[in-house]
Each structure stands twice: as structure tokens, then as C-alpha cells.
Amino acid sequence: MIEVLNPANGSVVGEAPAMSLNEVNAAIDRTCAAFPAWSRKLAKERGDLLRGWFERIRDDKAAFAELMVKENGKCLAEAYGEIEYGLGFIEWYAEEAKRVYGDTIPTHAANAQIMVVKEPVGPTAAITPWNFPFMMITRKIATALAAGCTMIIKPSEETPLTAYKLLETAREAGIPEGVFEMVTGNPQEIGERFIADTRIRKISFTGSTAVGRRLASAAGQTLTRMTLELGGNAPFIVFDDADIDAAVAGAVSAKLRNSGQVCISPNRFYVHDAIHDRFVEKLVERVSGIEVGEGMRDDFVVGPMINRAGLEKVSSLVESARQHGAHIVLGGEPHAQGGLFYEPTIITELDDDAEVARTEIFGPVFAVYRFKREAEVIERANATEYGLVAYCYTRDLGRSFRLSRALEAGMVILNTGSVGTASVPFGGVKQSGYGREGSFYGIEEYVDVKYVLMSGLDQ
């Protein structure tokens, strides 16, 4: 069994099965066997089952939220927010199932008709991370099932309990065995098994760029389709014409969500030289008022790192910055309460060669840099292998359009720290991956386009 620990206090939350390869193979077999019947269901029938799942989860939100707090460490307020976000995908795709439209194309022959139809790609698989144990699964599974695909999911071994509760409610809602399957165990073995089985036509992976590269390389041998949502190094740019209070609020909201352990968390805060000191002063004031602690409470708190490796990574990055002359304005140490907690930290007087500027921090650390010119900050923001999201604060409309074109990111977010909703395409460019999740673009990842030529119509 896999023992699941509460990162806030080390207590045992529960257990999940460490499945053998035979058990994994049997689950894959069920996923593949269920595909023909599921794909032939009417779109409305699939949508109705998804809607029933949505309603069962909605009625059990409190239990889901408490479970997430215990196995992930995020606070209740964030857990409820994640549930609403994740439910949005089930609701969206319950409706979107009926909107996978095809086309007709003007014919090239007088006795012919051309049609283009979209069909589900087949059985699919997904590998999800620990930082959003609810939403990451609902986003993937709702899309696949709406399109007519079946899906087998391997959740993170850090947070499998939320995943199994989602599976339980799906069964209660009438989603059949095989249509939605779950496996837990050795991540590398399961990932390799997903790719090696040519019956699995598509894999969706959210996780690190290093693992994404290995999966993509292996998938190239079987030509398995992939959606990859990988690491980030998001810039957060604040110009001198910005509303500083709004920028600070957006920075704190975006950075401290899940204690900074989010792929779209801002990593590099570029603040115009003319307002740098005022921004930092206001940032310190706001962050200083936020508590650190266990999350089973109604107000927002910064929770723990997910494990010891996460804590050590953050500590190492901050210490490296300190040794290279950066100014630790706030925090900069593991929290006094011990365990896996780290102080919300603000660092200034950094240069772009610092390790913290090149590495995805994945912790509650604000690394603040100065800039003077628009062209300069665009160049610096793009000087990374990643391209998931970029945030900008400015009241200049022309500059907003220039930034939206010039920044190398799959998502450019202006004047807010909020990114996601079910109706928008989520995904990156460069080493942040490829493919999109959410919106009607997301369901396109799960269908094949088939061209049909009907000739001889004049006979």
C-alpha cells in the first residue's frame, strides 16, 4: 500500500493500493474494452452522465475539501476554490459533448458530396500531479468522456485519495467501469505501460518538463498522441503606469496560491525602476499580514511544502540568492513552527543570472527584479526555455497589445493574477509543452478528423 501523509503535520491520512503491473494491465484492458460502447452513446447520454457526476460532487463538496486539505496541505478556502474550478470543467464538457461539430466542404465533382466528421480517438490515459488533485483530474476526464473516449488515470502518489473519491462518485453517478479507471503505483512503470500499449491512443500529462520530455520521447516510438502541460518560469511585469495596489494584490494571489506550488505561479517579478521601491514596500506590508499554518480553517493561510524535497529546493534557491548578494527583504528561512513550512519570502537586488531566475521555484518566494524599458523587459521575460504564462500590469492599451504579441507564452494575462476557467484554452509553448485543455479547443485534442467522400450520387 501507498501511505498518504498530511504534509502539515506528518499524520497518516490514508492508504492507496500500490498496484502490480498485472493489475495495471487489467485496468487498461477494462478501459479499452469499454470504449466501443461508450463511443457509440449519444452525445446527450454522455453529457447527462457527466451532469449527474457534477451534481453528486457538488452535494459532497465539504468532504472533498477536507480531504484535499489533509493530503495536499492547502487551506480550506483554496480547496473549495479548486472544487468550483474543477466542477466547471465537468459542467462545461457535459454541455460541450453535443457540440463536436463536423463540416461539409464544397464538392470537386458534380455527383459527389464531401463531409468532415469528428470521431473519438479511442482509449486514453492521463497522469496528474499532486498540486491540484481534484481539478487536474476533472479537467482531463470530463474532456475525454465528453468526446466519447474512455480514460485511465494515474494520480500522484502524494495525493491519490481525492482521485479515488472522484472515481467513487463517478461510479455512483452511473459512469461505467472501464470508462473511467484509476491506477496507483510506481509512476515510471505505469507511464511506460501506458505508452507501450498501442491501444492507448492518447496520453495527457501534467508535470515537470524533465518527465514530459521522457514521455514524449517514448511516445514517439508508438506515435501516441500527447498533451503536455509542463513547467513554467512565469514573468510578472509591472509598468510605472500600473495600479500598484491592484498589481500587489494580483501578485500575492497568484504567487501564494497553494504556497507557490503551481505551474502558473509567477516566478520572476519585473517591476519598473520608477515604482520598484513603492511596490516592494506595499508587497511586504501585504505579505507580512498573511499567516502560515495548517489549512483546516476558513481564512486563507500559506500551507506547507508537499514534501521534504520541496522544502529543501526552496531553501537552497533562497540561500543561493543570499550568497550572491541578493537582499532578503522578508522571510528567507524555514518557518519557526518547523515541519514542511517555509516563510513567505521577498528577495530584491537580483540579476538575471541568479539560479532563482532560471529555476521554477515552486514555493512562496517573490523574486523581484528592476527594469527600465519595455523592449528590455520583453527580452528578459522571454529569456527562458519555458513559455506557459506571462502576467502584465499596465493601463496603456497600445502597450497591452504589444505585450500580448511579443511575449512568448501560451497565455498572456493582463491586469489580474487569475488565469483559469473552463471556457479558455490552457497550455504553453516552448518547453512548457503543447496541446490545450479547457474550452472547445480542449475537446479537439480527443477527436480524429475523418474526411468522407460520397460519390456516385447521380446514379
N, C-alpha and C positions, 0 to 999 in steps of 0.2 A: 504493500500500500504506500501511497504518497502522503506523507504527513503535511498538513497545511497549517502554518503558523501565523499568528497575528503579529505583523511587524511592529505594532505599537507596544506590545508587552511580552511577546515571545510565547504566549499561551497557545495551546493546540486548539484550532478551530474545528478541524475535522480531518477526514481522510478521503482520498480518491484512489481508484484502482491503478496500479502500475501494470498495464496490460502487456501480455506476451504478444509476440508477432502473430501467433495463431489467432489470438483474439482480435488483433487489428485487422488481419486478413478477413476474418469472418464479418467484421463490421463493414469493410469495404465491399464484400460480397453482397451484403444487405443493401448498401447504398446503390450498387449497380443493378441489383435485381428489382429494386423499387422504381427505377427510372421509367421504364415503358409505361406503366400505369399512371404514374404521376404526370408525365409529359402529355398524356392524352386527356387529362382532365381539362374541362373548360376553364378558361382564364378566370371566370367568375367563381368557379368552385374553389380554385386555388386561393383567390382573393378572400373568399368567405372564411376559409380555414385560417388564413393569416389574421383576419379580423378577429376571429374567435380567440386566437392566441394573444393578440393585443389586449383584449378585454380581460382575460384571465390574469395576465401580468399586471395590468392596471389595478385590479382588485387586490393584488398581493404586493403592492409597492413597498410597504413598510418592511416586510420580511426580506425582500431583495436588498433594500437599502442597508439594513442592519448587517446582513451577511457580507455585503461589499465592504462596509467599514471594518469588519473583523478580519477579513482575509486580505484586503488591499491596503488599509490604513487611511484612506481618505475620509474626510468628515461627512457627517450625515447630509449636510447641505449639498455637498458635491455629489454624493451618492444619489440623492433624489434628482439632482440636475442631470446626471448621466442617464438615469432611468427615463426621464422625459425625452431626452435626446434620442436614446435608443428606441423608445416606443414610437417616436416619429418616423423611424425607418420602416417599422412593421406597418404602421398605418399608411405611409406613402406607397409602399410596394403592394399592399393589399389592393390599392386602387390602380396602381401602375400596371398590374398584371393584365388589365383589359386594354392597355394602350401600347402594346408592342406591335406597332403598325408596319405593314409592308407597303409596296408601291406597285403601280403599273407604269410601264415605260412605252412611249410611242413606238409602234412596231416598225421594223425594217422591211416587212413583207406584207402584202395585201391580205393574205389568208392566214395571218398569224396574230397572236396576242402574247405580249410579254408581261410576266408578273415577277415580282420580287417578294419573297416571303421570309420571315424570320423564325427559326426553329431553335429550341434549347440545345445547348452544346452537348449535353449529356451529364453523366455523374460528375460531380465536382468535389473539391476538398478545400479546406481553409485552415490556416494556422494563425492563431490570435495571441496577442500579448497580454500581460498582466495589468497594464495601467488603466485600461477601460474594459474590465471583464464582462460587462453587460453590453455596452454599446457596440464594441467591436464584433461581437457575435451576431447581434440582431441586424446590424448593417449588412453583414455578409449573407447570413442565412435567409433573410427576408428577400433580398435581391434574387438569389439563386432560385428559391422556391417560387417566386412570382413568375420568373422566366420559364418555369417548367423543368428546372434542373433539380436533382437531388443533391444533398451535400453532407459530407462527413467533416467534422471539425475536431481539431486538436487544440484545446485551450492551453494556456500557460500552466505549468505545474505549480506555479506560485499561487494561482487563483482559479482552481478548477471547480470550486463549489458553486459559484454563481452560474457557471456554464451548465453544470448538471441540473441545477434548479430550473434553468431555462428549458432544458430538454424535457424535464418532468412536466412543466406547464404546457409545452408543445404537445406532448402525448395526451394530456388531459383535454386539450382543445381539439383533438382528433387528427392531428398531423401524424401520419402512419410511421411505424417502424421502417427504417431504411430511407425514408425521405429526408429525415434529419437524424444523423448519427453522431456519436461522440466517442472519442478515444483519448486516453491519457496514458502517459508512459514516457519512454525515452524519446526526447524530441528529435534527435538525429535519425534514429531508426525509423520513427514514424514518418518523418519528412521524406526519407529515402524510399520508403514503401509507397507513399502517395505517388511519387514521381515515377517509380519503376512500373507501376500498374497502368498499362496503356488504356485501360477502361476509364480511368480518371482523365477527363478531357480538359479540365481547367483547375488551377490552384490559385487561391487568393492568399497572400501572405502579408502580414503587418508585423514589422520587427526591425532589427538592425540591418544596416546596409551590408555588413560583412556576411551575415547569414543569407540575405537576399541574393547576393552575388553567387553564393554556392548553390542555392536552389535554382536560380536561373540557368547556371551552367549545366547542372544536371538535367533540367527540363529541356535544354536544347537537344539532348540526345534522343528524347522521345517526342519532341515538338509539342510538349504540353503547354497549353496557353497559360499565361501568368498575369495576375495583377499584383504589383509590388508597391506597397506603401512603406517606405523605409525611413532612414534617419533624416534629421534636419539640422540646420545651423541658422535659424531664422534671424534676419536683421529686424530691428525695431527702430525706425528712423523718426526723429522728432525735429522739425524745422523751427526756425525762430518765429514764424507766424502762427504756430500751432497754439491751441488752447492747452496751456501747460497742465492745468488741473485735470482736464479730460485725458491728456496723454499719460499722466501719472496713474490715474485710475485704471486706464486700459492696460498699462504696463504691469501693474500689480495683479490685476485679474488674470491676464494671460500668463504671467510668469509663475504665480504661486498656485495655480490650479494643479491639484494632485502633487503638491510640493515640488513643482517644476519638472515632474517626471512625465513629460508629454512631448511627443514628436514635434508638435507645432508651438511649443513653448519658445518665446523669444530668447535667443542666445547671446546676441550682440546688440546692445543699446547704443545707437549712434545719435548723439544729441548735439545740436548746433552750438558752436562755441559761445554765441551771444546769450544763450539761455541755459547753458550747461549747469552752472552753479545753482541757479534757482530750481532747475529740475531735480538735481540731486538732493537739495535741501528738502523739497516737498516729498520726494520719494522716501527719504529717511524718516520724515515725520509720519508718513502713512504706514510704512512697513513696520516701524517700531511699535505701532499700536496693535499689531496682529499677534495673537498668541500661538504658541507651539504646543501641541499636545495630542492626546488620543481623541478620536473623532466622534465618539458616541455622544454628541451634544448638538443642540440646534444651531448654534452660531458657527461661523467659519473659523477654522483653525488650520495651521500648517501641520500636516501629519509627518510620519516617519518616512525614511527611505525604505524601499521594498525589502532590502536585504543588506548584509554586511558589505558585499562588493559595491553596491550603490553608494553607501556611505563613504567607503574608502576612496572611491573615484572622485566624489565631490571634494573631500578633504584634500586629496592630492592636487586637484586643479587649483584650489584656493591657495594652498601652500606654495605651489609653483609660482603663482602670480605674486605672492608676497615676497618671495625670494628674488624676484626680478624687478622689484621696485614699485609694484602697484600699491595703491593706497586702499587699505581696508577701512571703509567708512563706517560700516555696520557689520556686526557678526564676525564671521570668519573662523568659527570653531564648531565642533560637535556641541550640541546643546547640553546644558548643565544637567538636565534630567536623565542624560545617558541614553542607553539603548541605541536605536537607529535614527534618532532625531538630530537634525542639523539646523543651526541658526540661520534664519533668513539673512542673506549676506549681500552687501553692496560694495562693489570694487570700482575704483576710478584710476585714472592715470595709467591706463593700459595702452600697449601698442598692438598692432595687428599681427605681430609675430608671436604673441603670447600663446601658450598652449590652450588656455581657456577660450581664445578666439577661434581656434581651429577644431575644437572638440565639442561634440554635443554634450552639454553639461549634465542634463537630466537631474537637476537639483535646484533648490531655492536660492540661486545665485544670480544677482543682477551685475553683469559686466558692462560698464558704461564707458564709452569712447567719445572723444570730441571730433567734430568735423566743421568745415567752414564753407564748402561749396557743394552745390547739387551734383555736379559731374563727379566730384571726388567721392562723395558718399555712395553714389551708384556703383562706381568702380569697386569700392571697398566691400559693399554689400554683396556684389556678385563674385567676389574673390573667394569662392568656396566650391567644393565639389558638390555640395548639396543645393537643392532648389525646391523645397517643399512650400514654404510660405514666407512672405515678407510683409511687415507692418509699416505703415507710414502715417504720420500726423502732420497735416498741413491744411491751411484754409485757401490755398491758391489752386483754383480749378485747373489752370493750364499745367501746373506742376503735377497735379494728381494724375492727369492723363499721361504726362511724360513718364512718370514713375511706373504707371501701370504697364507701359510698353517696354521700358528699359530694364526693369528688374527681372532677373532670371529665376522665376518661381512659378509653380503651378497655381498658386493662389496669392493675390495681392490684396491686402486688407487695409482700407483707408479709414482713419479716424475712429477706430474701435479695436478692442482686443479680442472680440468674439469672431470666430471663424465659421463654425459648422451649423448646419441644419439639413434636414433630409432632402431638401429640394435643390441643393447645389452640388456640383461635381468636386469631390475631394481627391486630391492627388498631387504628385510633384513631377519635377523634371530633373535632369541630370542624375546624380547618384541617389536621389530621393525616390527613384522608382518610376513606374509607368502604369498606365491604366487609371481608371477613375471609379470612385464609389459614391453613391448618392445620386439623386436626380434621375432623369431619363437617360443620361449618359451612362450611369452605373449599370442599368439593366442591359445595355448594349454589349457589355462585357460577357454576358452569359448567353448570347444568341449567335447562331450562324446565319449568314445571309445566303439564301438559295435563289438562284435565277431559274425561272421556269418558262420555257418557250413552248407555246401551244400552237402548232402549225396545222395546216390542212382544214382550216375552219370553213372553207368554201365548198367542201365536199358533202 
